[in-house]
Amino acid sequence: MAPLNAILTEEQIATIDPFDRPQLAYAISVCRESRSLSEAGRKLFAVSREKKANRPNDADRLRKYLAKFDLSFDAIR
């Protein structure tokens, strides 16, 4: 869980369900290798976005996901 340890304190990590930690760690990794929130969102939601008739705003979707953990794209980058 190196991405989590680089961004969050042990106390913060302890408040996140073990089930959610790998998913959040992956999202953080994708954000770090992406140039923008939109690019990261497109990568993370690539499959589910293809199933929707109208294209969702992947950046907003990712922003809301990160906010659940009091994180932002800028803070991760």
C-alpha positions as CSV (number, residue, x, y, z in Angstrom):
1,M,0.0,0.0,0.0
2,A,2.9,2.4,-0.7
3,P,0.6,5.0,-2.5
4,L,-1.5,5.2,0.6
5,N,1.4,5.6,2.9
6,A,2.9,8.4,0.7
7,I,-0.4,10.4,0.9
8,L,-2.1,9.5,4.2
9,T,-1.0,9.1,7.8
10,E,-1.4,5.7,9.6
11,E,-4.3,7.2,11.5
12,Q,-6.1,8.2,8.3
13,I,-5.4,4.7,6.7
14,A,-6.8,3.1,9.8
15,T,-10.2,4.8,9.2
16,I,-10.5,3.2,5.7
17,D,-12.0,-0.2,5.3
18,P,-9.5,-2.8,4.3
19,F,-11.7,-3.6,1.3
20,D,-11.3,0.0,0.0
21,R,-7.6,0.4,0.5
22,P,-6.4,-1.5,-2.6
23,Q,-8.9,0.4,-4.8
24,L,-7.8,3.7,-3.4
25,A,-4.1,2.9,-3.7
26,Y,-4.7,2.0,-7.4
27,A,-6.6,5.3,-8.0
28,I,-3.8,7.2,-6.4
29,S,-1.2,5.5,-8.6
30,V,-3.3,6.3,-11.7
31,C,-3.6,9.9,-10.6
32,R,0.1,10.2,-10.2
33,E,0.9,9.0,-13.7
34,S,-1.8,11.1,-15.3
35,R,-1.5,14.7,-16.5
36,S,-5.0,15.7,-15.5
37,L,-8.0,14.7,-13.5
38,S,-9.9,14.0,-16.7
39,E,-7.2,11.7,-18.0
40,A,-7.1,9.8,-14.7
41,G,-10.9,9.5,-14.8
42,R,-10.9,8.1,-18.3
43,K,-8.3,5.5,-17.3
44,L,-10.1,4.4,-14.1
45,F,-13.6,4.3,-15.6
46,A,-12.7,3.0,-19.1
47,V,-15.1,0.0,-19.0
48,S,-18.1,1.5,-17.3
49,R,-18.0,4.6,-19.4
50,E,-18.4,2.6,-22.6
51,K,-21.6,1.0,-21.2
52,K,-23.3,4.4,-20.7
53,A,-25.4,6.0,-23.5
54,N,-24.4,9.5,-22.5
55,R,-20.7,9.9,-21.5
56,P,-20.4,10.7,-17.8
57,N,-18.1,13.3,-16.5
58,D,-15.2,11.0,-15.4
59,A,-13.3,13.9,-13.8
60,D,-16.3,14.8,-11.6
61,R,-16.8,11.1,-10.8
62,L,-13.1,10.7,-9.7
63,R,-13.2,14.0,-7.8
64,K,-16.2,12.8,-5.8
65,Y,-14.5,9.4,-5.2
66,L,-11.3,11.1,-3.9
67,A,-13.4,13.5,-1.7
68,K,-14.8,10.5,0.2
69,F,-11.3,10.1,1.6
70,D,-10.6,13.8,1.9
71,L,-8.3,13.8,-1.0
72,S,-7.9,15.8,-4.2
73,F,-6.1,15.3,-7.5
74,D,-3.8,18.2,-6.7
75,A,-2.9,16.9,-3.3
76,I,-2.0,13.5,-4.8
77,R,0.1,15.1,-7.6
